[in-house]
Amino acid sequence: MARDQPQKIGDILSELMARRGYARVQSGGSCGDAWREAAGREVAQFTRATQVRRGVLEVLVSNSMMVQEIGFQKAALIQRLAELLPDEKIRDLKLRVGPIT
């Protein structure tokens, strides 16, 4: 589709950021903050939220015992995250054992 008028640079940059997922990278900090609040201090010290993809928050967990503990709390955590991050539309958690540094 040909355009009669030049496009504004702000519109071009916004479209590029959305296509490349840069806006999601910027929201990573807010996801981490929301995860720490939802999980609580005891769980948060053994975990780190990494990213949201298609409504799934990926969380690194320090050990398999914590994965099991979070599994018991999963429904409540998802509900709390949905309240804290309504724009992310979090519907599930993906838990992986890994370094949380």
The 8 nearest C-alpha neighbors of each residue, nearest first, counted from 0:
[[1, 2, 3, 4, 5, 6, 11, 14],
 [2, 0, 3, 4, 5, 6, 7, 11],
 [1, 3, 4, 0, 5, 6, 7, 11],
 [2, 4, 1, 5, 6, 0, 7, 8],
 [3, 5, 2, 6, 7, 1, 0, 8],
 [6, 4, 7, 3, 2, 8, 1, 11],
 [5, 7, 8, 4, 10, 11, 2, 9],
 [6, 8, 10, 9, 11, 5, 12, 4],
 [7, 9, 11, 10, 12, 6, 13, 5],
 [10, 8, 12, 7, 11, 13, 6, 14],
 [9, 11, 13, 7, 8, 12, 14, 6],
 [10, 12, 8, 14, 9, 13, 15, 7],
 [13, 11, 15, 9, 14, 10, 16, 8],
 [14, 12, 10, 16, 15, 11, 9, 17],
 [13, 15, 17, 11, 12, 16, 10, 18],
 [16, 14, 12, 18, 17, 13, 19, 11],
 [17, 15, 21, 13, 19, 14, 18, 20],
 [16, 18, 14, 20, 15, 19, 13, 22],
 [19, 17, 15, 16, 20, 14, 21, 13],
 [18, 20, 16, 17, 21, 15, 22, 14],
 [21, 19, 17, 23, 22, 18, 16, 24],
 [22, 20, 16, 24, 23, 19, 17, 25],
 [21, 23, 25, 24, 20, 16, 17, 26],
 [24, 22, 26, 21, 25, 20, 27, 51],
 [25, 23, 21, 27, 22, 26, 20, 50],
 [24, 26, 22, 23, 27, 21, 28, 29],
 [25, 27, 23, 29, 24, 28, 30, 22],
 [28, 26, 30, 24, 25, 29, 50, 31],
 [29, 27, 31, 30, 26, 32, 25, 24],
 [28, 30, 32, 26, 31, 27, 33, 25],
 [31, 29, 27, 33, 28, 32, 34, 26],
 [32, 30, 34, 28, 48, 29, 33, 35],
 [31, 33, 29, 35, 34, 30, 28, 36],
 [32, 34, 30, 36, 31, 35, 37, 29],
 [33, 35, 31, 37, 36, 32, 38, 30],
 [36, 34, 43, 32, 38, 33, 37, 39],
 [35, 37, 33, 34, 39, 38, 32, 40],
 [38, 36, 34, 35, 39, 79, 76, 33],
 [39, 37, 35, 36, 42, 43, 34, 76],
 [40, 38, 36, 41, 37, 42, 35, 43],
 [39, 41, 43, 42, 44, 35, 38, 36],
 [42, 40, 39, 43, 44, 45, 38, 35],
 [43, 41, 44, 40, 45, 38, 39, 46],
 [44, 42, 40, 46, 35, 45, 41, 38],
 [43, 45, 42, 46, 41, 40, 47, 35],
 [46, 44, 61, 43, 42, 60, 99, 47],
 [47, 45, 60, 43, 59, 44, 99, 61],
 [46, 48, 59, 58, 99, 49, 60, 31],
 [49, 47, 58, 31, 57, 59, 50, 34],
 [48, 50, 57, 58, 47, 27, 59, 31],
 [51, 49, 57, 56, 27, 48, 52, 30],
 [50, 52, 56, 55, 54, 57, 53, 49],
 [53, 51, 55, 54, 50, 56, 57, 23],
 [54, 52, 55, 51, 89, 88, 87, 56],
 [53, 55, 89, 88, 90, 52, 51, 87],
 [56, 54, 91, 52, 92, 51, 53, 89],
 [57, 55, 51, 92, 50, 93, 58, 91],
 [58, 56, 93, 50, 49, 92, 48, 94],
 [59, 57, 48, 94, 47, 49, 93, 60],
 [60, 58, 95, 47, 46, 97, 96, 94],
 [59, 61, 46, 96, 62, 95, 97, 45],
 [60, 62, 45, 96, 97, 98, 46, 99],
 [63, 61, 64, 65, 96, 60, 66, 97],
 [62, 64, 66, 65, 67, 96, 61, 60],
 [65, 63, 67, 66, 62, 68, 61, 69],
 [64, 66, 68, 67, 63, 62, 69, 60],
 [67, 65, 63, 69, 64, 68, 70, 60],
 [66, 68, 70, 64, 65, 69, 63, 71],
 [69, 67, 65, 70, 71, 66, 64, 72],
 [68, 70, 72, 66, 71, 67, 73, 65],
 [71, 69, 67, 73, 68, 72, 66, 74],
 [70, 72, 68, 69, 73, 67, 74, 66],
 [71, 73, 69, 70, 75, 74, 76, 68],
 [72, 74, 70, 76, 75, 71, 69, 77],
 [75, 73, 77, 76, 72, 78, 71, 70],
 [74, 76, 78, 77, 73, 72, 79, 80],
 [77, 75, 73, 79, 78, 74, 37, 80],
 [78, 76, 80, 74, 79, 75, 81, 73],
 [77, 79, 75, 81, 76, 80, 74, 82],
 [78, 80, 76, 82, 81, 77, 37, 75],
 [81, 79, 83, 77, 82, 78, 84, 76],
 [80, 82, 78, 85, 84, 79, 83, 89],
 [83, 81, 79, 80, 84, 85, 78, 77],
 [82, 84, 80, 81, 33, 85, 79, 37],
 [85, 83, 81, 86, 87, 82, 80, 88],
 [84, 86, 81, 87, 88, 82, 83, 89],
 [87, 85, 88, 84, 81, 89, 83, 82],
 [86, 88, 89, 85, 84, 54, 51, 81],
 [89, 87, 54, 85, 86, 81, 90, 84],
 [90, 88, 54, 87, 81, 55, 91, 56],
 [89, 91, 54, 55, 88, 77, 92, 81],
 [92, 90, 55, 89, 77, 56, 54, 93],
 [93, 91, 56, 55, 57, 94, 58, 90],
 [92, 94, 57, 56, 58, 55, 95, 91],
 [93, 95, 58, 59, 57, 92, 66, 60],
 [96, 94, 59, 60, 97, 58, 93, 57],
 [95, 97, 60, 61, 59, 62, 63, 94],
 [98, 96, 59, 61, 60, 95, 99, 62],
 [97, 99, 100, 61, 59, 96, 60, 46],
 [98, 100, 47, 46, 59, 61, 97, 60],
 [99, 98, 47, 46, 97, 61, 45, 59]]
